[in-house]
């Protein structure tokens, strides 16, 4: 049975129909429908963030295609996309986006990706240790020329090694360290978007190991939860940074963040109220909600039915799901064109959107005993007592969310 406060919103635009499920924190169908139909240019920031958070990249770019085209017909936003220590998974996620696909999004947003190692045709050509030929063929020259021109958005994927001993030589591109390349690109950028857990917080490259201090991988503005150890701080560079967490990052999170900044719907130089304490956009990583809140298996948790092995249909808490500790809208937005998500496909959430990942979520497939879940309940308590405690936790959690959302609305008014 549906919750009485739950609403289904159908937004049809040409061949795209978006279905939104708004739970108790959404008022009703009418306000969102009105906001969606509002002229793009008359939207205030609050309305804009609500709409893009709810309807996703495809519906937003489709609904407002005409207005976006008019706004950008005389402009061109340049993007330099750098790859540090990473697996290119975030680029693959971005490229695999559908409705719109990456080419459609680039065209609609009037974006020019000047440099992206995975996509560009140029090569790094050296003769006697020096770059040769021209920027039309040589990627090293292309990058240097683009940095020299300035006025671009810098997207960083992957972490930046500071070791050994501050040299950055654990990642060399051609004759230069990635630390040096990043520093030059960051200095001339309008603002920086760190895409994925590695660029945002160091990610897997910062995981606990015998060599972690020697390699000293850093995120752009953070090393795990520590902002004093971000690479920008190391290089004494002050630039606005938006962190798109995740391993990989959802293409909607990347596209809509870039769209909001390019279209002037967020002021990158004044991000208060737009990002959280870890520079994540609140619209995708809400402070008052977790991935667990909208998990398709949530009903099993509420009644205390927890799987003890993989491949079962019930709540995955006892096999290591970290959904209750993870801020993300995965449960609503889903992945692969809105088809599925980790817990729906049978995998516990590994909390890849949190700045302490992977250490804070390790071991991935074991329940974190004693760590508080919602109100006063813990994973161990719920596992032992079952449905009664689960129901109590849910009631307390719902009350906390109502209070939180009322407080948030007062702040935004």
N, C-alpha and C positions, 0 to 999 in steps of 0.2 A: 504493500500500500504506500502511495506517495505521501510524504509529509505535506500537511495542509498548506504550509508556506512555500512549497516548491512550485515553480512555474516553468513551463516550457515555452520558449520563444522561438518562433520560426521566422527567419529573415531570408527572403528569397531575392536573389539578384542574378538575373540571366540564368546560367546553368549551375549556379552555386546556391545551395540551401544550407544555412548554418542553423543548427539547433543548439540552443543554450539552456542549460539547466541552472537556474538560480535557486540556491537554498535559502536558509533563514536570514542570511545577511543581505539578501536582495529584497527590495520592497515588493515589487509586483511587475507584471508585464508592461503596464502602460508607461512608467517613467523611462525604462530602457528603450522601448519602441520609439518614444518621443525623442530621446537622445540620439538614437541611430538616424532618425530622419532630420535632425537638426543640421542646418547649413554648417559645413565644415569650418568655415572661417569664424563663425559666431560662437563656436564651442570654447568655453573656458577650460583651463587646464584640468580641473577636476572632472568635468564631463568627458573630456578627451581621454583621460586615463581610464575612466570607467568603461568607455566604449571599446577601446583597443584591448583592454584586459578581458572583456567578455566575449567579443566576437571574433578575435583572432585576425591574423594577417590577411587571409584571403577575402573575408567579408569586408574588412576595413578598406583595403586598397581597391576592392571592387566597387563598393558603395560610393566612395569619394574619388573615383578615378578622374572625373572631369575637373573637380576643384583642385586636386593635386597637380594635374597637368597644367592648369592655368597658373598655379602658384610657382611652378618650377620651370615654366617654359623659357625663361630668360636666364636661368641659372644652371650650374652644373656642379655637383658635389664630387670632389675627388676623394678616393679612398686608397690608402696604402695599407695593405694587409700583410703583416709580418708573421713568419713562423719561427718560433723558438724551439725549445725542447718539448716535443709533443708527438702525437701519433697521426695528426691530420684528421682525427675523428670529428672535430667540430666543423671543419670545412666540408667534410663528407655529409654531415647532417644538414648543413646550410644548403649545399648543392642539391641534396635530395628533397628539398622542400617542394611541395606541390600546392597549386592554387593559392598564391601565385608561385610559379617556379622561380628560380633565381634570375633567369633572363627577364621574365616579365616584371619582377620586382625592380630590377636595375633600370629597366626602361621607364616604368611608372614613376620612380623616384628620381629620375634624371641623374643617376649615379654613374660615375666613371671609375671603375676599379683600375687604378693606374698600375698597381703592382700586387701580384698574388702569386707566390711561387708555384702553387699547384696548377694554376690556370694559364699563366703567361707562356708565350712561345719562345721568348728570348732565352739564351743560355749564358752561363758565366764563362766568358772567353778571356783567357789570359795568355800573354806572350812574354816570356822572360819575367814572370811574376807581376806584370802590370796588366790591367784591363785593356783589351784591344777592340778595335772596330768602333761601332757607334751604338747608341741606345736602342736603335731599331733591332739590333741583333744581340746586344750585350745587356744582360739583366743587371749587372753591377752598375753600369753607367745609367741605365734607366732609373734605378732606385736613387742614385745620387742626384740626378737631375730633378726628379720628383720632389725629393726632400728639399733641395735648394729653392724650388719654386714656392714651397710652403702652402698654407691655406687648405690643408687636407684633413680628413678624419683619419686617425691612426687606429687600425684594428690590430690587436695583438692576439695571436693564438700560440699557446705554449709558454712555458716559464723561461726565465732568463738566468743562466748560471752565473754566479759571482765568483766561484772558485776556479782554480785553486788560488787561495790567498788574495782574493780580490781581482785577479787577472781576467776572469771570464773566459779562460781558454778551454773550458770544457765544452764549448760550442763555437766552432769556427766556421764561417761562411766565406769561402775564398781565402783571402789573406787577413780577414778581420774577424774579431770576436763578435758574437751576436750582441753582447752587452754594448759594444761601441756603436753598432748599427742602430740598436734600439734607442740609445741615448741621443743620437743625432736626429732620428725620426721623431722622437718625443719632443725634442726642443722646438721644432718648427710646426708641430701639429696644433690644430684648433682645439681638439680634445681627443681623448683616448677611450676606446671601448675594448675592454679585456674580455675575450670570448673563451669560455670554458674554464674549468677548475684550475688548470695549470697556469694560464695567464692571470687569472684573478687572484689565486692564493698559493700557487706552487703545485697544487694537486698531487698526483702520484709521484712526481719527481721529488717532492718534499717528504715522501713517506719515510718512516723510521727505518734506518739501515746503518751499517757500519761506516758508510762513506758520506752520509747526509751532510755532515759539517764540512767535509772537504769539498764536495761539489757545490754546496750552498746555493741551491736553486731558489729563485725569488719569483713572486708574482709581480705584476706591474706596480700595485700600490700596497700589497699585503704579502706577508709570508705567513701562511695559515691565518690565524686571527690577529696577527701582530702588524699594525700599520707602520710601525717604526722600522720594519725590515723590508719594506717594499723596495723595488729597484729604483723607483723615482726618488725615494728618500736617499738611497745610496748615492745617486748621481746628482742630488741637490737640484732636482727639476720639479717645478710646481705646475701641474696641469690637471684639469678636471678629468676624472676617471669614472666610468660606469662599468661595473663588473656584471657580466652575464655568466652566472655560475652554471654548473652542470658538467657532466662527463658522459656524453657531449652536451653542449648547449642546444636547446630547442631552437629550430630555425625561426619560429615566430618571435621568440624573445630577442633574437638578433635583429630581424627585419623591422619589428615594431619599435625597438629602441632607436635604431638608425633613422626610421621614418619620423619619430617624434622629435628628434634633435634637428634633422634636416628641415622639417616643416616649421620649426620654431615653436612647437607645442610644449617643449621643455627648455628651460634656460640652463645650458650646461655649466654656466658659471654660478648658478644658484640652485643647487640640487636639494636643498632642505625640503623635506616632505615628499620628495620624489624617490629617493633611495634610502635604504636602511643604514645601519652602522657599518655594514660591510660593503657599502656602495652598490648593493643590488637593487634594481627597480622594484619598488614595493608592489606595483601592479602585478608582477609575476611571482614575487617572493613575499607574500603578505605577512606582516608581523603578527597578525591575530589568528592566522590559520596555518595548518600544516598539510602536507600531502595526504596524511591519514584521514583528514576531515572529509575528503571526497573520494576516498579509495572505493573501488567497486566491491571490495570485500568487507567494507566497514560493517555491514549488517551482521556478519559472523562475529566480529569483535564485540559488538554491542550485546550479543547474547552469550558471550564467553566461549564460543566455539573456535578453538585454535588448533591448526594443523601442527603435527609434530614431525611430519616428513614432507618432502617436496611432492608436487604433482597433485595435491589435494585441492579442494575447492574453497576451503575455509580461510580464516585469517592467518597470515603468515608471520605473526609476531614471534612465535616460539622458534621459528627457523631463521630468525635474525632480521626481520623487517624493521627498518629505522624510520618508517613513514611518520610516526608520531613525533619525531624530533627534527623533521625536515620541512623547511619552508619552500614550497613550490606549488604551482597551480597544475601540476601534471595530472591530477585526478579529474580536473575539469577540461583542460586543453587537450590532453592526451597527445600521442605521437603518431607518426606515419600517416599524416592527413587526418588525424582525429580518430584513428581506428582502434588503437590499443595503447597500453603503457606497461611498465615493468610488472606491477602486481597483477594486472589483468592477464598478463601472459604467463604468470606462474612464478615470477622471480620476486623475492623480497626487495624492498627499496633499500639501496645501500647508501643513501644520504649523500649523493654526489654533489648536491647543491650547497652543502654546508662548508664553511671555510676550513674546518679541520680535516676534511676528507683527504686521504682515506683513513688516517689513524683514528680519528674520532668515531668512525663507524666500524672499526675492526674489533674482533673478527666479524666478517660480513654475515655469516650464517649461524650466529649464536645470539640468543636473546640477551640483551643487556640487563641483567638482574639488578634490582634496586634503583635503577634510574627512573625518576618520576615521569609519568606519562602525561596525563591531562591535568586533573586537579591534584588530589592527594594520592591517587592510585599509582601503583608501579606495575611493571610487567610481571614481576614475581607474584604480587598480590592477586592480580587478575588471573594468572595461570592457576593459582591454588584455589581461589574462592569461586571463580567462574562468573556466571551471568549476573549475580546479585551485585558484586562489586563493579562489574563492567557497567551495569545500568547506572549505578551511583556516580561513577566517573563520567559517564556521558552527560548526565543531568548537570553536574557541576561544571563540566566543560562548556555546555551550551549556555549556561548562565554567564560564564566568564566571557564568552564570545559576544553575547548581547551587550554586556557592559562595555567591552572593548570597542565594539563598533559604534556605540553611542558616543563614547569619548572621542573616537576618531572623527566622527561627523562634526562634533562641536569644534574640533581643532581646524577643520577645513572650511567651516562657515565664516 
